[in-house]
Amino acid sequence: MRQGAQGSADTGTPWAATAAVAAAAAEPAGSARVPQQAGAVRGEHTHSEPPAPVVPRARPVVQRASVRGQILAALRAALVAGDLRPGEVYSAPVLGERFGVSATPVREAMQQLALEGAVEVVPNRGFRVVERGVRELAELAEVRALIEVPVMLRLARTVPAERWAEMRPLAEATVRAASTGCRATYAESDRGFHRAVLSLSGNEQLVQIAEDLHRRAQWPLVGGGPEVRGRADLVADAHEHTALLDALVARDLDVVRALVGEHFAGAGAGGA
């Protein structure tokens, strides 16, 4: 779906199938009906029979999928996968055709990505994917390390082993995600693991800031930096999660510090 300045797009894009995520909004549920008593006539009652109580009609429950949220998730995945390429301009109407929705939710999702720094607005043309270099990625890795390493060390001293055991399925899920070779799939699982671990700190602001930095670290580089990382690299990165859990259970602070440092060093070189 690579698109140039005129807003055109190739038709053979591998993520065209993600149009399914923009499912139509659900139909609103019907209102509840109040049954009438047998033999009763509207507005009438007898002296031997008290009037039926007035029961308010139940308000319809509207269940509507967030099309904008689904499109945003799909665009984020396409960004990490490299289907939205740095320097390229994409228009909301063309992307809307890809997803089978109007341009409005796509434009809203792109504006959110612009707020996050992933794209920039190009007047009368659309949105250009921001071009980033290795230096910016290394800076993000450094900031993440400054935030997360002290938290990990504190958690290693205070969190009981059984709580770390609860994180094991998430760590194993990152290995399975990495084995698919899909960067977008692994990126989502990787963020989920880090988010769960940091949540043990009880500091929601820290979790949100770390999540934002993590997501930005997963965006593609000019020249396809992360694209050179194959399945083996992703799997090796994922196995660091299980090794980290082992060190946290053992409360081996030196190993925790070393593993987290290596993990972020890999992130600065185009890893997770």
N, C-alpha and C positions, 0 to 999 in steps of 0.2 A: 504494500500500500504506500510505497514511496511516492511522494508527491512533490512537484516542483512549484515554481512561483505562480503558475497558472491554476493551481488547485487540482491538477489531474492526479490520478493514482493508478498504479499497476493493478491489474485484476487478479494476479496470482499470489496475493499476499497470504502467507501461512496463517495469519491470525484472523482471516476473514470469518472463520467459524465462530469467533467470539461474539458474533451478532446475537447468538442465542442467549447471552447473559442479559440482554436488554429485552426481557420478556414483557409482554403487555401487562398493564396494571390489572389487578384482580377486580372482578365485579363486586360492587358493594353487596353486603349481605342484606336479605330482605327484612322488613320490619316484622316484629312479632305481632300476631293477631290475638285479640282478646275474645275467647269463645263466649257466645251468648248462652244463657240458661235455656233449657228445653222449654218450649211453649211460651217464652217471654216475647213480648212485643215491645219494640223500641219506644221508650218514653212512658210506658205504662207499668203500674204495679197495683196490687190489691192490699186491703187493710191487713189481711192475714199473712202477707208476704212482704218483708221489708225490701226496699229498693236495692238492687245489686250495687255493690261498691264500684266506684269509678276507678278503673285500673289504668294508669298512664301507659301509653304505647311505648314500647321499648325503642330507643333510638337505634337506627341501623348502625352496625359496626362496619366501617369501611376499612378494608385491608388492601392496601395498595403498595406494590413493590416500589422501591426507590430506584427508578430507572437511572437517575443521575448518579446514584451511588454505585450501581452496577457498571455503568459506563466508565466511571472514574477508576474502579478496580480493574477493568479490562484495559484501559489506557495505561495504567501503572504497570500492569503485567507486560504489555507490549513495549513499554519503555525499557524495562529491565531486560526483556528478551532481545532487544536490539531491533525490533520491528519499527519503532519510531526512532529514526536515525538523527544523531546530532547534526545540526545545521540545516536540516530539511524543514520545509514549511508545509503544514497540514491545515486544511480548511475544515470547519465544522460541518458544512453541508456534505462534503465528500465522505468524511468519517461517519456522518449520520447514515448515509446510504450503506456503508459497510456494515453498520450495526442494525440496520433496519428500523431506525428511529429518526425523529426530526432533528434538525440541527441544534435545537435549544438545549437539550440535556448534554449534548456533546460540548457545546460552547461553555456551558456552566462547569462541566468537569474540567475542561481545558483552562478555564479561568482559575479553578482551584489549583491546578498544576502550576499555573503562573505564579500564584501566591507562594507556592512551595519552592519556586525557583527552578522547576524542571523545564518550563517553556517560557517563551516571551511573546508578547502580542506583536503581530506585524499588521499595522492598520490596512484594512481593505484586502487582506490576503489570508490571514489566519494566524497560526501559532507556529513559531520556530522552536525546535528542540534545542536547548542550550548546549553549547559546546564546552566541554570541560576537559582539563588536562590532568596529568598525573599529580602535579603539585597540589591541586585542590583536593584530590582524593587522599593524598598523604596528610593534608591538614585536617580533613574530617576524621581520619583514623586517629590522629594525635588527640583531637578534642574528645573523641569517644573514649580513648584510653584514660584521659584525665578524669572523666566522669565515672566510668564503669569500674576501673581497677580498684579504687578505694572502696567502692560499694561492695564489690565481690569479696574483698578481704574482710570487710566488716561482717558480711553475711556468713563467711566461712567460720568466723568465731562464734556466731550466735545462733544460726539456724540448725536445728537438730537433724540427724541423719534421715529420719523418716520423711521429713519435708523434701529433702533432696531426692528421695526415692520416688516421690510423686512427679518429679521432673523427668524421670527416665524415659517414659513413653514419648515425650516431646523431643528429647535428644535422639532417640531411635528414629523418630519420624523425619528428622533432618537428614539422617543417613539414607533413608528410603527415598526421600525427595531428591537428594543429590544423585542417587543411582539412576534416576531417570535422565540425567543429563540436561534437564530443562532449567535454565537459570531462573526463570520467573517462579517456577514451582519451588525451587530451593530457597530463593530469596524470601518468599512468604513464610516458609517453615522456619528459616533461620531467624527471622524477626520474631516469630512466635516464641521460640525458645528463649531468646534474650529478654523479651518482654516479660515472660513468666518468671524468670530468675530475678529480674530487677523489681518485679512487683512485690517480692518478699521484703523489700525495704520499707514498704508502706508509704512511699513518697510518690504520689501520682504525678506530680510535676516533673520529677526526675524521669519517670517512665516515659512521659510524653516527649520530653526533650530528647532522650536517648533514642526513641523510636523515630523521630524526625531525622536525626543525624544518621541513623542506620539506613533509613530509606534513601536519603540523599547519597549515601556512600555506594548504593547499588545501581545508581544511574550509569548509563554507558559513557565511555570516554570517546574523545575524538580518535578516529582510527580503529575503533572497536576494541579498546583495551580489554574489558572483561570477556569479550567474545573468544579470546585466545585460551581461556580457561576451559579445559575439557572436563569430561565426567570424572576422571581420576582426581583432578584438582578439587572439584566440588566435594567428592567423597572424603578426601583427606581433610578438607576443612570441616566437614560435618563430624568426623570422628573426634575432632578436638572437643566437641561438645560433651561426648561421653567421657572422655579423659578428664575434662574439667569437673564433671559431676563426681567422678571417683576421687579427685583431689579434694573437693568440697566436703564429701562424706568423711574423708580421712582427716580433714582440717589441716591439710599440709599447705600452709600459707605460701611457702617458697614455690611449690609446684603450681599453685593457683596463680600466683603472680607471673610466673614464666609462661604458663599456657595462655593466659589472657593477653599478655604482651605479644606472644607469637601470633595469636589470633588476629589482633588488630594490625600487626605488621603485615599479615597476609591481606587484610582489608585495604591497607594503604597501597598495596601492589596490584589491586584489582580483584581482591577476594570479597568475602562476605563481611 
